[in-house]
Amino acid sequence: MRILYLKLKHWLIALAAAALGMNISCEMPVEYGTPEATYHVKGTVTAPNGSSVSGIKVSHRRSYHSDYSSPLDTTDAQGNYKATLNRVCLDSIRLTFSDIDSNENGSYRDTSLVVPTHDIHLSGGDGHWYQGEGNVNVNVTLTPKS
């Protein structure tokens, strides 16, 4: 009965927030019983000619409507990056790639990608709230600034 009450309560809060135009899909604090997973994200950042690009900041946005993004890593000399994310919202991961070294390796436009997580195989979960860990490989080719 208590679980039914909590589900109803959360549904009503989400409905009220949606009516007020607020996005709470990923911004709500983690509560006991909220499913989550750990994603190990890695990849390579390249220029259109295929050469690797170093000095690119890789960051993660918690929601589509948020301007806040948390930095994850910066690409190394071979254009590689890696990060670990603990996610409560299991629908997607939004990554942003930003050129922070000005013209050192060329000048590139910021690029954002949304990676759906429903196809990522998770293993090692506890069968309850912890869904497990999954590996995500995201390679990106940047567009030069004109």
DSSP file with accessible surface (Angstrom, degrees, kcal/mol):
  #  RESIDUE AA STRUCTURE BP1 BP2  ACC     N-H-->O    O-->H-N    N-H-->O    O-->H-N    TCO  KAPPA ALPHA  PHI   PSI    X-CA   Y-CA   Z-CA
    1    1 A M     >        0   0  188      0, 0.0     4,-2.2     0, 0.0     5,-0.1   0.000 360.0 360.0 360.0 -40.4    0.0    0.0    0.0
    2    2 A R  H  >  +     0   0  175      2,-0.2     4,-2.5     1,-0.2     5,-0.2   0.895 360.0  51.7 -64.1 -38.9    2.8    2.4    0.9
    3    3 A I  H  > S+     0   0  118      2,-0.2     4,-2.6     1,-0.2     5,-0.2   0.921 109.1  50.3 -64.7 -41.7    4.5    1.8   -2.5
    4    4 A L  H  > S+     0   0  114      1,-0.2     4,-2.4     2,-0.2    -1,-0.2   0.924 110.3  50.4 -61.5 -42.3    1.2    2.6   -4.3
    5    5 A Y  H  X S+     0   0  134     -4,-2.2     4,-2.7     1,-0.2    -2,-0.2   0.929 111.3  48.1 -60.8 -45.6    0.9    5.8   -2.2
    6    6 A L  H  X S+     0   0   48     -4,-2.5     4,-2.6     2,-0.2     5,-0.2   0.904 111.4  49.8 -65.0 -40.7    4.5    6.9   -3.1
    7    7 A K  H  X S+     0   0  141     -4,-2.6     4,-2.3     2,-0.2    -1,-0.2   0.930 112.9  46.9 -62.5 -44.0    3.9    6.2   -6.8
    8    8 A L  H  X S+     0   0   93     -4,-2.4     4,-2.5    -5,-0.2    -2,-0.2   0.924 111.7  51.3 -63.3 -43.0    0.7    8.2   -6.8
    9    9 A K  H  X S+     0   0   83     -4,-2.7     4,-2.3     1,-0.2    -2,-0.2   0.941 112.3  45.5 -60.3 -47.9    2.4   11.0   -4.9
   10   10 A H  H  X S+     0   0   57     -4,-2.6     4,-2.5     1,-0.2    -1,-0.2   0.891 112.0  52.3 -65.8 -37.0    5.3   11.2   -7.4
   11   11 A W  H  X S+     0   0  155     -4,-2.3     4,-2.4    -5,-0.2    -1,-0.2   0.926 110.3  48.0 -64.2 -42.9    2.9   11.0  -10.3
   12   12 A L  H  X S+     0   0   87     -4,-2.5     4,-2.5     2,-0.2    -2,-0.2   0.895 111.3  50.5 -66.5 -38.3    0.9   13.9   -8.9
   13   13 A I  H  X S+     0   0   76     -4,-2.3     4,-2.6     2,-0.2    -2,-0.2   0.933 111.8  47.6 -63.6 -45.4    4.1   16.0   -8.3
   14   14 A A  H  X S+     0   0   44     -4,-2.5     4,-2.5     2,-0.2    -2,-0.2   0.904 112.0  50.1 -63.6 -39.7    5.2   15.4  -11.9
   15   15 A L  H  X S+     0   0   93     -4,-2.4     4,-2.2     2,-0.2    -2,-0.2   0.932 112.0  47.1 -64.3 -43.8    1.8   16.3  -13.2
   16   16 A A  H  X S+     0   0   54     -4,-2.5     4,-1.6     1,-0.2    -2,-0.2   0.916 112.8  49.4 -64.6 -41.4    1.7   19.5  -11.2
   17   17 A A  H  <>S+     0   0    5     -4,-2.6     5,-3.0     1,-0.2     4,-0.3   0.908 110.2  50.6 -64.9 -40.7    5.2   20.4  -12.3
   18   18 A A  H ><5S+     0   0   66     -4,-2.5     3,-1.2     1,-0.2    -1,-0.2   0.905 107.9  53.2 -64.4 -38.6    4.4   19.8  -16.0
   19   19 A A  H 3<5S+     0   0   87     -4,-2.2    -1,-0.2     1,-0.3    -2,-0.2   0.841 110.2  48.3 -65.2 -30.1    1.3   22.0  -15.7
   20   20 A L  T 3<5S-     0   0  134     -4,-1.6    -1,-0.3    -5,-0.2    -2,-0.2   0.437 120.7-110.5 -88.7  -0.4    3.5   24.7  -14.3
   21   21 A G  T < 5 +     0   0   71     -3,-1.2     2,-0.3    -4,-0.3    -3,-0.2   0.741  69.7 140.9  81.4  23.9    6.0   24.2  -17.2
   22   22 A M      < -     0   0  108     -5,-3.0     2,-0.7    -6,-0.1    -1,-0.3  -0.778  46.0-141.3-101.3 145.2    8.8   22.8  -15.1
   23   23 A N        +     0   0   51     -2,-0.3     3,-0.1     1,-0.1     4,-0.1  -0.913  33.4 155.8-103.6 115.0   11.1   19.9  -16.2
   24   24 A I     >  +     0   0   36     -2,-0.7     4,-1.0   -10,-0.1    -1,-0.1   0.248  36.0 112.6-120.2  14.4   11.8   17.6  -13.3
   25   25 A S  T  4 S+     0   0   72      1,-0.2    -1,-0.1     2,-0.2    38,-0.0   0.860  99.5   7.7 -60.3 -38.0   12.6   14.5  -15.2
   26   26 A C  T  4 S+     0   0   19     -3,-0.1    -1,-0.2     1,-0.1    63,-0.1   0.395 119.5  72.6-121.5  -0.1   16.3   14.4  -14.3
   27   27 A E  T  4  +     0   0   88      2,-0.1    -2,-0.2    -4,-0.1    -3,-0.1   0.544  67.6 107.5 -95.8 -10.0   16.5   17.2  -11.7
   28   28 A M  S  < S-     0   0   74     -4,-1.0     3,-0.1     1,-0.1    -4,-0.0  -0.422  79.2-103.7 -69.7 145.3   14.7   15.5   -8.8
   29   29 A P        -     0   0  101      0, 0.0     2,-0.3     0, 0.0    -1,-0.1  -0.347  42.8 -97.4 -64.8 151.1   16.9   14.4   -5.9
   30   30 A V        -     0   0   88     -3,-0.1     2,-0.3     4,-0.0     3,-0.0  -0.532  45.4-168.8 -72.3 128.8   17.7   10.7   -5.7
   31   31 A E    >   -     0   0   77     -2,-0.3     3,-1.9     1,-0.1     2,-0.0  -0.793  36.3 -79.8-113.2 161.2   15.4    8.9   -3.3
   32   32 A Y  T 3  S+     0   0  217     -2,-0.3    -1,-0.1     1,-0.3     0, 0.0  -0.350 119.4  27.5 -57.3 132.7   15.6    5.5   -2.0
   33   33 A G  T 3  S+     0   0   17      1,-0.3    -1,-0.3    -3,-0.0    -3,-0.0   0.502  82.3 136.4  92.7   2.5   14.3    3.1   -4.6
   34   34 A T    <   -     0   0   42     -3,-1.9    -1,-0.3     1,-0.0    95,-0.0  -0.746  56.9-122.7 -84.4 120.8   15.1    5.2   -7.6
   35   35 A P        +     0   0   47      0, 0.0     2,-0.3     0, 0.0    95,-0.2  -0.335  39.9 169.7 -62.8 141.3   16.7    3.0  -10.3
   36   36 A E  E     -a  130   0A  57     93,-1.9    95,-3.1    53,-0.1    96,-0.5  -0.964  16.7-163.7-147.0 164.9   20.1    3.9  -11.5
   37   37 A A  E     - B   0  87A   0     50,-2.0    50,-2.8    -2,-0.3     2,-0.5  -0.960  20.3-123.9-144.6 160.4   23.0    2.6  -13.6
   38   38 A T  E     -aB 133  86A  13     94,-2.5    96,-2.1    -2,-0.3     2,-0.5  -0.939  24.1-164.7-110.0 128.0   26.6    3.3  -14.1
   39   39 A Y  E     -aB 134  85A   3     46,-3.2    46,-2.9    -2,-0.5     2,-0.7  -0.961  11.1-153.8-116.2 128.5   27.8    4.1  -17.6
   40   40 A H  E     -aB 135  84A  55     94,-2.8    96,-3.0    -2,-0.5     2,-0.4  -0.904  22.0-167.8 -98.8 108.9   31.5    4.0  -18.7
   41   41 A V  E     +aB 136  83A   3     42,-2.6    42,-2.6    -2,-0.7     2,-0.3  -0.848  16.3 154.1-104.7 131.8   31.7    6.4  -21.7
   42   42 A K  E     +aB 137  82A 125     94,-2.3    96,-2.8    -2,-0.4     2,-0.3  -0.967   5.0 129.3-148.6 164.1   34.7    6.6  -23.9
   43   43 A G  E     - B   0  81A   5     38,-1.7    38,-2.0    -2,-0.3     2,-0.4  -0.987  44.5 -88.1 173.2-171.4   35.5    7.6  -27.4
   44   44 A T  E     - B   0  80A  42     -2,-0.3    96,-2.2    36,-0.2     2,-0.5  -0.977  21.9-147.2-130.4 140.4   37.7    9.5  -29.9
   45   45 A V  E     +d  140   0B   0     34,-2.5     8,-2.2    -2,-0.4     2,-0.3  -0.928  26.6 176.7-108.8 127.5   37.2   13.1  -31.2
   46   46 A T  E     -dE 141  52B  31     94,-2.5    96,-2.7    -2,-0.5     6,-0.2  -0.872  28.7-119.4-128.8 162.6   38.4   13.7  -34.7
   47   47 A A    >   -     0   0    4      4,-2.8     3,-2.4    -2,-0.3    96,-0.1  -0.468  46.3 -95.2 -87.2 167.5   38.5   16.5  -37.4
   48   48 A P  T 3  S+     0   0   82      0, 0.0    -1,-0.1     0, 0.0    95,-0.1   0.810 126.2  58.4 -57.6 -27.5   36.8   16.0  -40.7
   49   49 A N  T 3  S-     0   0  131      2,-0.1     3,-0.1     1,-0.1     0, 0.0   0.460 121.4-107.2 -82.3   1.0   40.1   14.8  -42.3
   50   50 A G  S <  S+     0   0   53     -3,-2.4     2,-0.2     1,-0.3    -1,-0.1   0.350  75.4 134.5  94.2  -7.0   40.3   12.0  -39.7
   51   51 A S        -     0   0   56      1,-0.1    -4,-2.8    -5,-0.1    -1,-0.3  -0.489  60.8-106.2 -76.7 148.1   43.1   13.4  -37.5
   52   52 A S  B     -E   46   0B  56     -6,-0.2     2,-0.5    -2,-0.2    -6,-0.2  -0.377  27.3-143.4 -73.5 151.9   42.6   13.3  -33.8
   53   53 A V        -     0   0    2     -8,-2.2     3,-0.3    25,-0.1    -8,-0.2  -0.970  13.4-165.2-121.6 119.2   41.8   16.5  -31.9
   54   54 A S        +     0   0   28     -2,-0.5    22,-0.2     1,-0.2    47,-0.2  -0.538  65.5  43.8 -94.5 167.4   43.2   17.2  -28.4
   55   55 A G  S    S+     0   0   15     20,-1.8    45,-1.5     1,-0.2     2,-0.5   0.741  72.1 141.4  73.6  24.7   42.1   19.8  -26.0
   56   56 A I  E     -F   99   0C   0     -3,-0.3    19,-2.2    43,-0.2     2,-0.4  -0.873  47.2-135.7-100.9 124.8   38.3   19.3  -26.5
   57   57 A K  E     -FG  98  74C  67     41,-3.1    41,-2.7    -2,-0.5     2,-0.5  -0.672  14.5-157.3 -80.6 128.6   36.3   19.5  -23.3
   58   58 A V  E     +FG  97  73C   0     15,-3.2    14,-3.2    -2,-0.4    15,-1.6  -0.931  20.8 171.6-106.2 123.6   33.7   16.7  -22.9
   59   59 A S  E     -FG  96  71C   1     37,-2.6    37,-2.5    -2,-0.5     2,-0.4  -0.859  24.3-135.7-132.3 168.2   30.8   17.6  -20.7
   60   60 A H  E     -FG  95  70C   4     10,-2.3    10,-2.7    -2,-0.3     2,-0.4  -0.982   8.1-151.3-129.2 129.6   27.4   16.1  -19.7
   61   61 A R  E     -FG  94  69C  59     33,-1.7    33,-0.6    -2,-0.4     8,-0.2  -0.870   9.3-148.1-100.1 137.1   24.1   17.9  -19.3
   62   62 A R  S    S+     0   0  107      6,-0.6     2,-0.3    -2,-0.4    -1,-0.1   0.769  79.4   6.9 -74.9 -27.5   21.6   16.5  -16.8
   63   63 A S  S >  S-     0   0   10      5,-0.3     3,-0.8     3,-0.1    -1,-0.1  -0.974  71.6-112.7-149.2 166.4   18.6   17.5  -18.9
   64   64 A Y  T 3  S+     0   0  103     -2,-0.3    -1,-0.1     1,-0.2    -2,-0.0   0.772 115.6  48.7 -70.0 -26.7   17.7   19.1  -22.2
   65   65 A H  T 3  S+     0   0  145     -3,-0.0     2,-0.4     2,-0.0    -1,-0.2   0.451  91.7  96.4 -95.8  -0.8   16.4   22.3  -20.6
   66   66 A S    <   -     0   0   25     -3,-0.8    -3,-0.1     1,-0.1    -5,-0.0  -0.720  53.5-162.8 -94.9 138.5   19.4   22.9  -18.4
   67   67 A D        +     0   0  144     -2,-0.4     2,-0.4    -6,-0.0    -1,-0.1   0.551  68.0  97.9 -87.7 -12.1   22.3   25.2  -19.3
   68   68 A Y        +     0   0  148     -5,-0.0    -6,-0.6     2,-0.0     2,-0.4  -0.635  50.4 176.3 -79.8 131.1   24.4   23.6  -16.6
   69   69 A S  E     -G   61   0C  32     -2,-0.4    -8,-0.2    -8,-0.2    26,-0.0  -0.998  23.2-137.2-134.0 140.9   26.8   21.0  -17.8
   70   70 A S  E     -G   60   0C  26    -10,-2.7   -10,-2.3    -2,-0.4     2,-0.1  -0.847  25.0-120.8 -99.1 128.0   29.3   19.1  -15.7
   71   71 A P  E     +G   59   0C  91      0, 0.0   -12,-0.3     0, 0.0     3,-0.1  -0.434  30.7 176.9 -66.8 139.8   32.8   18.6  -17.2
   72   72 A L  E     -     0   0C  44    -14,-3.2     2,-0.3     1,-0.4   -13,-0.2   0.771  55.7 -33.4-107.8 -46.8   33.8   15.0  -17.6
   73   73 A D  E     -G   58   0C  57    -15,-1.6   -15,-3.2    10,-0.1    -1,-0.4  -0.970  46.7-120.9-166.3 169.5   37.2   14.9  -19.3
   74   74 A T  E     -G   57   0C  63     -2,-0.3   -17,-0.2   -17,-0.2     8,-0.1  -0.989  41.0-104.0-124.7 138.5   39.4   16.6  -21.9
   75   75 A T        -     0   0    7    -19,-2.2   -20,-1.8    -2,-0.4     6,-0.2  -0.294  34.8-135.7 -64.4 144.0   40.7   14.8  -24.9
   76   76 A D    >   -     0   0   69      4,-2.0     3,-2.2   -22,-0.2   -20,-0.1  -0.107  41.8 -74.3 -86.2-170.3   44.3   13.7  -24.8
   77   77 A A  T 3  S+     0   0   72      1,-0.3   -23,-0.2     2,-0.1   -25,-0.1   0.773 135.0  49.6 -61.3 -25.8   46.9   14.0  -27.6
   78   78 A Q  T 3  S-     0   0  117      2,-0.1    -1,-0.3   -25,-0.1   -25,-0.1   0.332 119.9-108.6 -93.8   5.4   45.3   11.1  -29.5
   79   79 A G  S <  S+     0   0    0     -3,-2.2   -34,-2.5     1,-0.3     2,-0.2   0.597  72.6 141.8  80.0  11.9   41.8   12.6  -29.2
   80   80 A N  E     +B   44   0A  64    -36,-0.2    -4,-2.0    -6,-0.1     2,-0.3  -0.582  23.5 174.1 -89.7 149.3   40.6   10.0  -26.6
   81   81 A Y  E     -B   43   0A   7    -38,-2.0   -38,-1.7    -2,-0.2     2,-0.3  -0.953   6.9-173.8-142.9 161.5   38.4   10.7  -23.6
   82   82 A K  E     +B   42   0A 155     -2,-0.3     2,-0.3   -40,-0.2   -40,-0.2  -0.979   8.1 164.9-156.3 150.2   36.8    8.6  -20.9
   83   83 A A  E     -B   41   0A  15    -42,-2.6   -42,-2.6    -2,-0.3     2,-0.4  -0.982  27.6-131.3-159.0 160.5   34.3    9.2  -18.1
   84   84 A T  E     -B   40   0A  84     -2,-0.3     2,-0.4   -44,-0.2   -44,-0.2  -0.988  22.5-169.7-122.1 129.1   32.0    7.4  -15.7
   85   85 A L  E     -B   39   0A  11    -46,-2.9   -46,-3.2    -2,-0.4     2,-0.6  -0.970  15.4-155.0-120.3 133.4   28.4    8.6  -15.2
   86   86 A N  E     -B   38   0A  94     -2,-0.4     2,-0.4   -48,-0.2   -48,-0.2  -0.945  27.6-167.2-101.9 115.2   26.0    7.4  -12.5
   87   87 A R  E     -B   37   0A   9    -50,-2.8   -50,-2.0    -2,-0.6     3,-0.1  -0.894  30.9-178.8-113.8 135.7   22.6    8.1  -14.0
   88   88 A V  S    S+     0   0   41     -2,-0.4     2,-0.7   -52,-0.2    -1,-0.2   0.845  81.3  62.6 -90.2 -46.0   19.2    8.1  -12.5
   89   89 A C        -     0   0   23      1,-0.1     3,-0.4   -63,-0.1    -1,-0.1  -0.714  69.4-169.4 -81.9 116.1   17.3    8.9  -15.7
   90   90 A L        +     0   0   53     -2,-0.7    27,-0.2     1,-0.2    -1,-0.1   0.231  61.3  88.7 -95.3  16.0   18.0    5.9  -17.9
   91   91 A D  S    S-     0   0   88      1,-0.2    26,-1.7    26,-0.1    27,-0.5   0.877  96.4 -20.0 -85.4 -36.8   16.6    7.2  -21.2
   92   92 A S  E     - H   0 116C  11     -3,-0.4     2,-0.4    24,-0.3    -1,-0.2  -0.995  46.3-130.3-163.8 164.4   19.6    9.0  -22.6
   93   93 A I  E     - H   0 115C   1     22,-2.4    22,-3.5    -2,-0.3     2,-0.6  -0.993  21.0-154.2-121.4 127.1   23.0   10.6  -22.1
   94   94 A R  E     -FH  61 114C  54    -33,-0.6   -33,-1.7    -2,-0.4     2,-0.4  -0.915  14.5-173.5-107.0 117.5   23.6   14.1  -23.5
   95   95 A L  E     -FH  60 113C   1     18,-2.7    18,-2.8    -2,-0.6     2,-0.4  -0.876   8.0-161.4-110.5 142.0   27.3   14.9  -24.3
   96   96 A T  E     -FH  59 112C   8    -37,-2.5   -37,-2.6    -2,-0.4     2,-0.5  -0.987   3.6-157.7-123.7 133.4   28.7   18.2  -25.4
   97   97 A F  E     -FH  58 111C   1     14,-3.3    14,-2.2    -2,-0.4     2,-0.4  -0.954  16.6-177.0-112.6 119.0   32.1   18.6  -27.0
   98   98 A S  E     -F   57   0C  14    -41,-2.7   -41,-3.1    -2,-0.5     2,-0.7  -0.965  27.6-129.7-124.8 134.3   33.6   22.1  -26.7
   99   99 A D  E     +F   56   0C  25      9,-0.5     3,-0.2    -2,-0.4   -43,-0.2  -0.687  34.1 166.1 -79.6 114.1   36.9   23.5  -28.2
  100  100 A I        +     0   0   94    -45,-1.5    -1,-0.2    -2,-0.7   -44,-0.1   0.436  61.2  69.9-111.0  -2.4   38.7   25.1  -25.2
  101  101 A D  S >  S-     0   0   23    -46,-0.5     3,-1.9     1,-0.3     5,-0.1   0.147  87.7-143.3-103.4  22.6   42.2   25.6  -26.6
  102  102 A S  T 3  S-     0   0   87      1,-0.3    -1,-0.3    -3,-0.2     3,-0.3  -0.328  71.9 -14.8  51.7-116.7   41.2   28.4  -29.1
  103  103 A N  T >  S+     0   0  119      1,-0.2     3,-1.0    -2,-0.1    -1,-0.3   0.280 102.4 108.1-100.9  12.2   43.2   27.9  -32.3
  104  104 A E  T <  S+     0   0  147     -3,-1.9    -1,-0.2     1,-0.3    -2,-0.1   0.906 101.6  12.5 -57.5 -45.0   45.9   25.5  -31.0
  105  105 A N  T 3  S-     0   0   59      1,-0.7    -1,-0.3    -3,-0.3     2,-0.1  -0.022 132.8 -72.2-117.7  27.0   44.5   22.5  -32.9
  106  106 A G    <   -     0   0   30     -3,-1.0    -1,-0.7    -5,-0.1     2,-0.5  -0.397  58.6 -81.6 101.6 173.9   42.2   24.4  -35.2
  107  107 A S        -     0   0   34     38,-0.2    38,-2.7    -4,-0.2     2,-0.3  -0.974  49.2-176.2-122.8 121.5   38.9   26.0  -34.2
  108  108 A Y  B     -I  144   0D  24     -2,-0.5    -9,-0.5    36,-0.3     2,-0.1  -0.874  25.1-114.5-123.4 150.3   35.8   23.8  -33.9
  109  109 A R        -     0   0  122     34,-3.0    34,-0.4    -2,-0.3     2,-0.1  -0.475  42.5 -97.6 -74.9 149.8   32.1   24.4  -33.3
  110  110 A D        -     0   0  104     -2,-0.1     2,-0.4   -12,-0.1   -12,-0.2  -0.427  42.7-159.9 -64.3 141.1   30.6   23.0  -30.1
  111  111 A T  E     -H   97   0C  28    -14,-2.2   -14,-3.3    -2,-0.1     2,-0.4  -0.993   7.7-164.5-129.6 132.4   28.8   19.7  -30.8
  112  112 A S  E     -H   96   0C  52     -2,-0.4     2,-0.4   -16,-0.2   -16,-0.2  -0.947   6.1-173.6-117.3 140.2   26.1   18.0  -28.8
  113  113 A L  E     -H   95   0C  57    -18,-2.8   -18,-2.7    -2,-0.4     2,-0.6  -0.987  15.5-148.4-130.8 142.2   25.1   14.4  -29.1
  114  114 A V  E     -H   94   0C  66     -2,-0.4   -20,-0.2   -20,-0.2    -2,-0.0  -0.953  13.6-163.2-110.4 120.9   22.2   12.5  -27.4
  115  115 A V  E     -H   93   0C  24    -22,-3.5   -22,-2.4    -2,-0.6     2,-0.1  -0.907  14.4-138.3-106.5 111.2   23.0    8.8  -26.8
  116  116 A P  E     -H   92   0C  66      0, 0.0   -24,-0.3     0, 0.0     3,-0.2  -0.476  10.3-161.3 -66.9 139.1   20.0    6.7  -26.1
  117  117 A T    >   +     0   0    5    -26,-1.7     3,-1.4   -27,-0.2   -25,-0.2   0.515  68.8  90.5-101.1  -3.8   20.7    4.2  -23.3
  118  118 A H  T 3  S+     0   0  141    -27,-0.5    -1,-0.2     1,-0.3   -26,-0.1   0.745  90.3  48.2 -67.6 -20.7   17.9    1.7  -23.9
  119  119 A D  T 3  S+     0   0  134     -3,-0.2     2,-0.5     2,-0.1    -1,-0.3   0.446  86.0 106.7 -96.1  -0.7   20.1   -0.4  -26.2
  120  120 A I  S <  S-     0   0   29     -3,-1.4     2,-0.4     1,-0.1    16,-0.1  -0.679  72.7-127.2 -83.8 125.1   23.1   -0.5  -23.9
  121  121 A H        -     0   0  153     -2,-0.5    14,-0.4    14,-0.2     2,-0.4  -0.580  24.7-159.0 -73.3 124.0   23.6   -3.9  -22.2
  122  122 A L        +     0   0   45     -2,-0.4     2,-0.3    12,-0.1    12,-0.2  -0.872  12.5 179.8-105.3 137.8   23.8   -3.5  -18.4
  123  123 A S  E     +C  133   0A  69     10,-2.4    10,-2.9    -2,-0.4     8,-0.0  -0.941  53.5  38.7-134.2 157.4   25.4   -6.2  -16.3
  124  124 A G  E    S+C  132   0A  70     -2,-0.3     8,-0.3     8,-0.2    -1,-0.1   0.617  71.7 152.5  83.5  14.2   26.1   -6.7  -12.6
  125  125 A G        -     0   0   36      6,-0.5     6,-0.2    -3,-0.1    -1,-0.2  -0.271  51.9-126.5 -72.3 163.8   22.8   -5.3  -11.4
  126  126 A D        -     0   0   90      4,-1.7     5,-0.1     6,-0.0    -1,-0.1   0.426  42.8-113.0 -91.2   1.3   21.3   -6.4   -8.1
  127  127 A G  S    S+     0   0   74      3,-0.7     4,-0.1     1,-0.2    -2,-0.0   0.475  99.0  58.5  82.7  -0.3   18.0   -7.2   -9.6
  128  128 A H  S    S-     0   0  140      2,-0.4    -1,-0.2     0, 0.0    -3,-0.0   0.325 120.3 -21.7-122.5-102.7   16.3   -4.4   -7.7
  129  129 A W  S    S+     0   0  119     -3,-0.1   -93,-1.9   -94,-0.1     2,-0.8   0.778 115.7  75.2 -92.4 -29.4   17.2   -0.7   -7.9
  130  130 A Y  E     -a   36   0A  61    -95,-0.2    -4,-1.7     1,-0.2    -3,-0.7  -0.769  61.3-168.8 -88.0 115.3   20.7   -0.9   -9.2
  131  131 A Q  E     -     0   0A  76    -95,-3.1    -6,-0.5    -2,-0.8     2,-0.2   0.649  37.4-121.0 -80.1 -18.3   20.5   -1.7  -12.9
  132  132 A G  E     - C   0 124A   0    -96,-0.5   -94,-2.5    -8,-0.3     2,-0.3  -0.711  34.1 -51.6 116.0-163.4   24.2   -2.4  -13.3
  133  133 A E  E     -aC  38 123A  91    -10,-2.9   -10,-2.4    -2,-0.2     2,-0.3  -0.898  43.2-175.7-120.3 148.4   27.0   -1.1  -15.5
  134  134 A G  E     -a   39   0A   3    -96,-2.1   -94,-2.8    -2,-0.3     2,-0.4  -0.979  20.7-129.3-141.7 153.3   27.3   -0.6  -19.2
  135  135 A N  E     -a   40   0A 128    -14,-0.4     2,-0.4    -2,-0.3   -14,-0.2  -0.877  20.6-169.7-105.2 135.7   30.0    0.5  -21.7
  136  136 A V  E     -a   41   0A  11    -96,-3.0   -94,-2.3    -2,-0.4     2,-0.6  -0.991   6.7-162.6-127.1 127.0   29.3    3.3  -24.2
  137  137 A N  E     +a   42   0A 105     -2,-0.4     2,-0.5   -96,-0.2   -94,-0.2  -0.956  13.3 176.9-111.7 116.3   31.6    4.1  -27.1
  138  138 A V        -     0   0   13    -96,-2.8     2,-0.4    -2,-0.6   -94,-0.1  -0.942   4.0-177.6-125.8 107.3   30.9    7.5  -28.6
  139  139 A N        -     0   0   97     -2,-0.5     2,-0.4   -96,-0.2   -94,-0.2  -0.840   9.7-170.4-100.6 142.3   33.2    8.8  -31.4
  140  140 A V  E     -d   45   0B   9    -96,-2.2   -94,-2.5    -2,-0.4     2,-0.5  -0.987  19.6-149.7-137.7 143.3   32.5   12.2  -32.8
  141  141 A T  E     -d   46   0B  82     -2,-0.4   -94,-0.2   -96,-0.2     2,-0.1  -0.971  25.5-140.8-110.2 122.1   33.8   14.3  -35.8
  142  142 A L        -     0   0    2    -96,-2.7   -32,-0.1    -2,-0.5   -31,-0.0  -0.463   6.9-129.2 -82.2 155.1   33.9   18.0  -35.1
  143  143 A T        -     0   0   75    -34,-0.4   -34,-3.0    -2,-0.1    -1,-0.0  -0.891  26.5-122.0-102.8 127.2   32.9   20.7  -37.6
  144  144 A P  B     -I  108   0D  61      0, 0.0   -36,-0.3     0, 0.0     2,-0.2  -0.340  27.3-109.3 -65.0 149.6   35.4   23.6  -38.1
  145  145 A K              0   0  118    -38,-2.7   -38,-0.2     1,-0.1     0, 0.0  -0.550 360.0 360.0 -74.3 143.3   34.3   27.1  -37.5
  146  146 A S              0   0  150     -2,-0.2    -1,-0.1   -38,-0.0   -38,-0.0  -0.493 360.0 360.0 -81.9 360.0   34.0   29.1  -40.7
